[in-house]
Amino acid sequence: MGTLLITFNLLGGLAVFLFGMKITSDGLQKTAGQKRRQLQSLATANQGVAHEF
């Protein structure tokens, strides 16, 4: 019974960890996506700089 409880605790902890990583990743992608679009529009507004990208 003890081994089963440890296994469930490990799997539950791993599930919560992975869920937290997914939520954090989604939030970072949304934030980085907005910043990237701002940078890209600024960079492509000047054709000399646009060739750098």
Buried (B, 14 or more C-beta within 10 A) or exposed (E): EEEEEEEEEEEEEEEEEEEEEEEEEEEEEEEEEEEEEEEEEEBEEEEEEEEEE
